[in-house]
Amino acid sequence: MQFADRLNNVETSAIRELFKLLGKPGIISFAGGFPDSAMFDVAGIREASNAALTEEPGAALQYGATEGYQPLREQLAAFMTSKGATDVAPENLIVTTGSQQALDLLGKTLISPGDKVIVEGPTFLATIQCFRLYGAELICAPVDGDGVQTDALEALIAQHKPKFVYLIPTFGNPSGATLSAQRRKRVLELAVQYQTLVVEDDPYGDLYFGEAPQPSLLALSASVPGSRELLAHCGSLSKVLSPGLRVGWMIAPAELLAKATMCKQFSDAHTSTFAQATAAHYLKAGRMPATLDHVRTVYAQRALAMGNALRKDLGDAISFVQPRGGLFVWARLTGAGGKLQSGAELARRAIEKGVAFVPGAPFYARDPDLATLRLSFATVDVAKIEEGVARLAQAL
Amino acid sequence: MQFADRLNNVETSAIRELFKLLGKPGIISFAGGFPDSAMFDVAGIREASNAALTEEPGAALQYGATEGYQPLREQLAAFMTSKGATDVAPENLIVTTGSQQALDLLGKTLISPGDKVIVEGPTFLATIQCFRLYGAELICAPVDGDGVQTDALEALIAQHKPKFVYLIPTFGNPSGATLSAQRRKRVLELAVQYQTLVVEDDPYGDLYFGEAPQPSLLALSASVPGSRELLAHCGSLSKVLSPGLRVGWMIAPAELLAKATMCKQFSDAHTSTFAQATAAHYLKAGRMPATLDHVRTVYAQRALAMGNALRKDLGDAISFVQPRGGLFVWARLTGAGGKLQSGAELARRAIEKGVAFVPGAPFYARDPDLATLRLSFATVDVAKIEEGVARLAQAL
């Protein structure tokens, strides 16, 4: 069978092979990129789903508007307002089938084969493959503990004239980094100066430990004239409520939103109205603040435990910035004391010792840093985090 | 903002303008392409959803495999077996976000810009736009009361060497036609003879009135050696249970299924596990046969009422084949008695008289028959069908 040319642009085996090993009994896994099922508010979701089926069974089970179920759009606009983006109206967003679909729609709507897109190096794996399927050439902007380096970003924008710039500015996957306030403002200024669309992917911003993070680019855009018309923002309930609902959303300038809606019509017609009505009732019931408090508290404990254990057991053989939110510790093997410097090699040895994680190289669209690794603390309790890190130290 | 070149291939305003008029109070609408909300088995779906959240809350709310939730794949394989495709294993199918996503994945996986795809003339509107977004050039094969004309189809395959042939062989949308037994066999033979993939889209096959229709191409493929490896089959719960669940599936040769799964990973990661687990429990509970009996009975009454009313009120000014299943009457204005021959003009006048339907021209990928119209009887009760057809006669 002859497949479409676009399939030649992607390669997906890198991590898949590793995941096959995760079935081994007794493995402690830091490899996942998902929230802990034990924290799902099952009772709240059941109540919301039953309310949807009782109060509006027709709407919850029938075809719906491609833009999204109106009561959910209203709830999501209010949710964004509560997070500082005070001027988001329901009409400014569409509901997507997880935020993965928002990425797909951005690719479908904007990328012609050969177009350039700037992403962070490293960035979300599925973003890399998603945009490549549409023929994008990806350019990597360097990231440090304060997020993407805006001077380097400006030079890359000037040089490559990208179709858009894709960033995960808050608790980035995999970097865990958060863009500083100064750089946030600078990114929006660059958008205006170079008339370049910026995509802010923000699945983790609600998962902060302690202080709330910097305002989102979306919230900040109100103070940088012209930037709102060059900004798309992707949100998701997956990390805070439930990935299984597959409810994400995209806020974007009207023209882009209209084209994305047209494309979505032919992608899946609309996102499950059953899931949308359930999410709408959940948000309406006012349960979200307590749910967020709960997950923040638990993940904060786990992040702290992982940071402490890494410092204690691996010492100067590893370097990382203690995460202030999100699901991940992004680390680098220093080679100190003659220890391993290859993330991939450590991953292989770690599996033998009974602990799994994802090496960092595949997260780079190009020029991978082979010494990096991503460790998720989200789904493992504190005792197992300590045991897993001890095993990691043995593998090093 | 500069959008991707692929957006130049689609045009979606044709029907949208008409739909804007449907909000007018008192309009009787034959325009929809959806099932009647009043027939949804709300109690059964609520029970299934609660069972899913009680028995496996983690799985129902967590990320899931891109291929689909395994218990649902098992139920769907059993459902296909019950419909005569006795050799479908869970591994032979993936779950899709409605069967619209199966079409999108076929496009993404198979169509390079400039590739040719043969479709029926007329065919499902969203199929036309979906494949065009991937750059397909669409070729129309002629259809009569027995479905696609296989002699013409063979000539088109030989001439155009299409990437694949897309058919809705049973109670087609919009044609209502069902492919005869002889032609079904011939389509499969052509697939083998010309080594051309055939896509069978089958959302309506379960909605038969009276006798069950011909076996699906999928079921028949067992008796045409080599054809199974050149056949993709798309199914959906949308027309028989609930569109809002957005649960469809695709059965295809292993290599194609693997590529489609890879593409789906970057389209939406997976279909809502909440919806999938609900559908799995619904099927497992054994409720489907009674649900199907119910919708068949109601739609059969409405189809009969519409056919009778059309014959009585419009006489020889309209010609159509009485549907034996599905949701639609596909009709043609004959011009007899000096009456209207333009479907679009009749649609405009009909709105004035208080009845809506969709003119047939947009359903043709090329060379539209301007005298055609599609009337859905699915969501209107018998009394309103009679009233609506009377209004239609006044508009003619």
Interface residues (C-beta under 8 A of the other chain):
Chain A: M1 Q2 F3 A4 D5 R6 L7 V10 T12 F34 P35 S37 A38 F40 V42 I45 R46 S49 N50 L53 T54 P57 G58 A59 A60 L61 Q62 Y63 G64 T97 G98 Q100 Q101 L103 D104 K108 T109 L110 I111 S112 D115 A126 Q129 C130 L133 Y134 K163 L197 S238 S242 P243 G244 L245 R246 P253 E255 L256 K259 M262 C263 Q265 F266 S267 D268 A269 H270 T271 S272 T273 F274 A275 A277 T278
Chain B: M1 Q2 F3 A4 D5 R6 L7 V10 T12 F34 P35 S37 A38 F40 V42 I45 R46 S49 N50 L53 P57 G58 A59 A60 L61 Q62 Y63 G64 T97 G98 Q100 Q101 L103 D104 K108 T109 L110 I111 S112 D115 A126 Q129 C130 L133 Y134 K163 L197 S238 S242 P243 G244 L245 R246 P253 E255 L256 K259 M262 C263 Q265 F266 S267 D268 A269 H270 T271 S272 T273 F274 A275 A277 T278
